Amino acid sequence: MSEKPNKIEFKILDYKRLENDFVSFELEDGTVVKVKVDLDRVGKAANYKNPDGTPHYAISTAVKLSIIPSDKKFLVERKSVTGTSTHPPGQMFS
């Protein structure tokens, strides 16, 4: 019987999306919730297999939520918008 390695080496795998980016849900108040599951990183073990002999993968995922209110409006603090002036248009300042 072979010994298990102290460190498992993974080969990073590229991937492509096969279906839609988002799954969308409409709430009874008209709000739309979009959910996107994405892969951050996928690796396949080069020097280790599962006990049943199948390949061993390390998969890191991320979930992104997008909530769109029925009126499609949102607020942003003025100071968080870059490139905005604190002076009204046309006003001279020194």
C-alpha distance (Angstrom), angle and dihedral (degrees) to the residues before:
residue distance angle dihedral
M1 . . .
S2 3.81 . .
E3 3.78 122.5 .
K4 3.78 120.7 -114.6
P5 3.83 112.7 -109.8
N6 3.82 117.0 -108.4
K7 3.80 89.6 -132.7
I8 3.76 126.4 31.4
E9 3.79 114.9 -141.3
F10 3.81 116.8 -145.9
K11 3.78 130.3 -161.3
I12 3.82 111.1 -144.7
L13 3.80 111.4 -123.2
D14 3.82 126.5 -151.0
Y15 3.79 116.9 -135.8
K16 3.79 141.7 -170.4
R17 3.80 130.2 -147.2
L18 3.80 112.2 -110.8
E19 3.79 101.1 -170.2
N20 3.81 142.0 22.1
D21 3.79 120.4 -37.0
F22 3.82 95.9 -128.7
V23 3.78 140.1 31.8
S24 3.80 106.7 -146.0
F25 3.80 130.1 -153.9
E26 3.81 127.9 -172.9
L27 3.79 115.5 -146.5
E28 3.81 120.8 -146.5
D29 3.83 90.7 -104.7
G30 3.82 90.6 58.9
T31 3.81 95.4 -102.1
V32 3.80 114.0 140.4
V33 3.80 118.8 -144.0
K34 3.79 116.1 -163.5
V35 3.79 119.7 -165.9
K36 3.79 122.8 -164.4
V37 3.78 122.9 -174.5
D38 3.77 114.4 -162.7
L39 3.77 137.0 177.5
D40 3.79 116.4 -118.8
R41 3.78 96.8 -175.0
V42 3.79 136.7 -11.3
G43 3.78 125.5 -164.6
K44 3.79 134.5 177.5
A45 3.80 118.1 -149.0
A46 3.80 112.0 -112.4
N47 3.81 97.5 -169.0
Y48 3.80 103.6 29.7
K49 3.80 138.3 58.7
N50 3.80 131.8 -170.1
P51 3.83 115.6 -96.3
D52 3.83 89.7 -99.6
G53 3.84 90.7 54.9
T54 3.81 97.1 -106.1
P55 3.81 121.0 131.1
H56 3.80 117.5 -86.2
Y57 3.83 116.8 -131.3
A58 3.80 132.5 -167.9
I59 3.80 110.0 -153.1
S60 3.80 125.9 -177.1
T61 3.82 115.7 -166.1
A62 3.80 138.6 -172.1
V63 3.80 130.6 -158.0
K64 3.80 119.6 -150.6
L65 3.81 121.5 -165.4
S66 3.78 122.7 -160.8
I67 3.80 116.2 -172.1
I68 3.80 117.0 -166.3
P69 3.82 114.3 -170.7
S70 3.82 116.8 -138.4
D71 3.84 90.9 -110.7
K72 3.83 89.6 49.3
K73 3.82 92.1 -134.5
F74 3.80 131.7 127.6
L75 3.79 138.0 172.9
V76 3.80 129.3 -125.1
E77 3.80 126.6 -172.0
R78 3.82 108.5 -108.1
K79 3.81 91.4 -131.0
S80 3.82 91.0 57.8
V81 3.82 92.8 60.5
T82 3.82 110.4 89.3
G83 3.77 121.4 -140.2
T84 3.82 94.9 28.7
S85 3.76 121.6 133.9
T86 3.80 122.9 -134.2
H87 3.84 88.1 -146.9
P88 3.83 124.6 76.6
P89 3.84 115.1 -107.4
G90 3.80 113.3 -82.7
Q91 3.80 94.5 18.5
M92 3.78 114.1 131.2
F93 3.79 119.0 -137.0
S94 3.76 134.8 176.6
